[in-house]
Amino acid sequence: MAARYTLRYLPIAQDDLTAIFDFIARDSPSRALSFVDKLDDQIGQLERNPLLGRIPRHSKLREYGYRVVIVEAYLVFYLIRSHHIEIHRVVHGSRDLDHLL
């Protein structure tokens, strides 16, 4: 049986999820709920497979050890720490990443 990791969301990542929900809910509350559920499912898979995410192309992100899971147009940035997965940011792929992480 594979080891199970614990997920930890940084406060800013929790804020990101709230902002994503609020943005989508302006047009469709049901779509917002569905999409946040999809994000939660994808992120939850990291508990059993922390290497599921890709190594980012951005050199600074690689240097810091980030991995990224892509869910539709959103990027979930995380670090693996011992038996914990730290979710650092959940951002739209079109955003400038240099100042976000």
Secondary structure in CASP SS format (residue, H / E / C, confidence):
PFRMAT SS
TARGET T0000
AUTHOR 0000-0000-0000
METHOD secondary structure of the structure
MODEL  1
M C 1.00
A C 1.00
A C 1.00
R C 1.00
Y C 1.00
T E 1.00
L E 1.00
R E 1.00
Y E 1.00
L C 1.00
P H 1.00
I H 1.00
A H 1.00
Q H 1.00
D H 1.00
D H 1.00
L H 1.00
T H 1.00
A H 1.00
I H 1.00
F H 1.00
D H 1.00
F H 1.00
I H 1.00
A H 1.00
R C 1.00
D C 1.00
S C 1.00
P H 1.00
S H 1.00
R H 1.00
A H 1.00
L H 1.00
S H 1.00
F H 1.00
V H 1.00
D H 1.00
K H 1.00
L H 1.00
D H 1.00
D H 1.00
Q H 1.00
I H 1.00
G H 1.00
Q H 1.00
L H 1.00
E H 1.00
R C 1.00
N C 1.00
P H 1.00
L H 1.00
L H 1.00
G C 1.00
R E 1.00
I C 1.00
P C 1.00
R C 1.00
H C 1.00
S H 1.00
K H 1.00
L H 1.00
R H 1.00
E H 1.00
Y H 1.00
G C 1.00
Y C 1.00
R E 1.00
V E 1.00
V E 1.00
I E 1.00
V E 1.00
E C 1.00
A C 1.00
Y E 1.00
L E 1.00
V E 1.00
F E 1.00
Y E 1.00
L E 1.00
I E 1.00
R E 1.00
S C 1.00
H C 1.00
H E 1.00
I E 1.00
E E 1.00
I E 1.00
H E 1.00
R E 1.00
V E 1.00
V E 1.00
H E 1.00
G C 1.00
S C 1.00
R C 1.00
D C 1.00
L C 1.00
D C 1.00
H C 1.00
L C 1.00
L C 1.00
END
